[in-house]
Amino acid sequence: MNTTTLILIYLGVALVGSMIPFIRVFFAHFHNLIHLVVSVCLEGGKIRLYPDGSGQTTGDTPAFKKALISYAGYTVASVAAIGLFYLATKGHYLWVIYLYLGLSVLALVLWIRNAFGVLWSLSVIALLAVPVYFHYQTSLPVNFNFDTVLVHISIFLASVLFVQSVICAVQVCRQGFMSRKNPKRKAALVQTKFIPAALLGLILFGQTVFAGYFFALNFISLPFSLDIDLSTHLLDAKDVIWSTVSGVLSSKG
């Protein structure tokens, strides 16, 4: 199975998972971690991750400056997703895992201070560290190819981060059009009064659309005129998913 097919499969998995309550929260913090690490580096404070999938920093910063810092965080998260896909498509799967694993450890040691955030960080560190550990073991009790596991984890990680970047951009853009008194309007990017919140939301959304096109153009061969190979990759992804579902259903039967 080629890399493009794997990317399409895991983009679909990340999108579906983002609609399931518990998994949605777990996935959302992959994006939040990068966004908030950038924010805390620029404004100080600590990081808090919450069970509803949101997160915040404790730094005391004026609303306008905080909005600019928040914009930088969203931008870096989108660029990071593109960067991870680049490494994965070049075959540097271990680097994808090393980078996110290192960031998770650094954030846990320096900035994350609430119980849920610590629990989430420890679970992610364990999930990423275990296959890396077995990758370097020369003798294993079972004959299992952990290199293949690392390939799937790296593409899955990049897919989750990319999907969450798009979802966050849509949410922030929607909040930009809400009334300031609306309790759902929580994103720091739309709290400032110096720049219209709707404009900031549209800028972030437009930037994300461009990132999506750049991703499609460079990683799944999709220019403005649809690539004829894309239909083949989609059919391959559909066949893999269908065979997996059929196997599960037949085993239950």
BELWOCOR-V240786 format. One record per backbone hydrogen bond with DSSP energy under -1.0 kcal/mol. NH is the residue of the N-H (numbers start at 1). CO is the residue of the C=O. If there is no record, write none. Layout:
nh | co
NH | CO
NH | CO
//
This chain:
nh | co
6 | 2
7 | 3
8 | 4
9 | 5
10 | 6
11 | 7
12 | 8
13 | 9
14 | 10
15 | 11
16 | 12
17 | 13
18 | 14
19 | 16
20 | 17
24 | 20
25 | 21
26 | 22
27 | 23
28 | 24
29 | 25
30 | 27
32 | 28
33 | 29
35 | 31
36 | 32
37 | 33
38 | 34
39 | 35
40 | 36
41 | 37
42 | 38
43 | 39
44 | 40
47 | 111
48 | 56
50 | 54
53 | 50
56 | 48
58 | 46
66 | 62
67 | 63
68 | 64
69 | 65
70 | 66
71 | 67
72 | 68
73 | 69
74 | 70
75 | 71
76 | 72
77 | 73
78 | 74
79 | 75
80 | 76
81 | 77
82 | 78
83 | 79
84 | 80
85 | 81
86 | 82
87 | 83
88 | 84
89 | 85
90 | 86
91 | 88
92 | 87
93 | 91
96 | 92
97 | 93
98 | 94
99 | 95
100 | 96
101 | 97
102 | 98
103 | 99
104 | 100
105 | 101
106 | 102
107 | 103
108 | 104
109 | 105
110 | 106
111 | 107
112 | 107
113 | 47
118 | 114
119 | 115
120 | 116
121 | 117
122 | 118
123 | 119
124 | 120
125 | 121
126 | 122
127 | 123
128 | 124
129 | 125
130 | 126
133 | 129
134 | 130
135 | 131
137 | 134
144 | 142
146 | 144
150 | 146
151 | 147
152 | 148
153 | 149
154 | 150
155 | 151
156 | 152
157 | 153
158 | 154
159 | 155
160 | 156
161 | 157
162 | 158
163 | 159
164 | 160
165 | 161
166 | 162
167 | 163
168 | 164
169 | 165
170 | 166
171 | 167
172 | 168
173 | 169
174 | 170
175 | 171
176 | 172
177 | 174
178 | 175
182 | 179
185 | 182
186 | 184
190 | 187
191 | 188
200 | 196
201 | 197
202 | 198
203 | 199
204 | 200
205 | 201
206 | 202
207 | 203
208 | 204
209 | 205
210 | 206
211 | 207
212 | 208
213 | 209
214 | 210
215 | 211
216 | 212
217 | 213
218 | 214
219 | 215
220 | 216
222 | 216
230 | 227
233 | 229
234 | 230
235 | 231
236 | 232
237 | 233
238 | 234
239 | 235
240 | 236
241 | 237
242 | 238
243 | 239
244 | 240
245 | 241
246 | 242
247 | 243
248 | 244
249 | 245
250 | 246
251 | 247
252 | 248
253 | 249
//
